[in-house]
Amino acid sequence: MLERLKGCWIFSFNFETTVWENTDAFVSGDTVAVLGKMNGNTIKSDEDIREFC
């Protein structure tokens, strides 16, 4: 579990979001899940990762 969190932490510092579009959301009590489309660039390599969901 810690390795997964470490990987997400490293990814988040090497990623710049350029587009975020919400497409749906679900609510249950005090919990929400928001789905959407995202696009961004990796900072170190300056590459566009293209749209992903």
C-alpha positions in Angstrom: 0.0 0.0 0.0 2.8 2.5 0.9 4.5 1.8 -2.5 1.3 2.7 -4.3 0.9 5.9 -2.3 4.6 6.8 -3.0 4.0 6.2 -6.7 0.9 8.5 -6.7 2.9 11.2 -4.8 5.7 11.1 -7.4 3.3 11.1 -10.3 1.4 14.1 -8.9 4.6 16.2 -8.7 5.5 15.4 -12.3 2.1 16.1 -13.8 0.4 19.3 -14.9 -3.3 19.1 -15.6 -4.3 21.1 -18.7 -7.9 20.0 -19.1 -10.4 18.6 -16.6 -14.1 18.1 -17.6 -16.6 16.6 -15.2 -18.9 14.1 -16.9 -20.8 12.6 -14.0 -21.0 12.5 -10.2 -22.5 10.2 -7.6 -23.3 11.0 -4.0 -24.1 8.7 -1.2 -24.3 10.2 2.3 -21.2 12.2 2.9 -19.2 10.5 0.0 -18.9 11.8 -3.5 -17.3 10.4 -6.6 -16.7 12.7 -9.6 -15.9 11.2 -13.0 -14.4 13.1 -15.9 -12.0 13.4 -18.8 -8.5 14.7 -18.2 -5.5 15.8 -20.2 -2.1 16.9 -19.1 1.7 17.2 -19.5 4.5 15.4 -17.8 6.7 18.1 -16.4 10.1 16.5 -16.6 9.7 15.3 -20.2 7.2 18.0 -21.3 5.1 15.4 -23.1 1.4 15.6 -23.7 -0.2 12.4 -22.3 -3.4 12.9 -24.3 -6.9 12.5 -23.0 -7.7 9.8 -20.6 -10.6 8.9 -18.4 
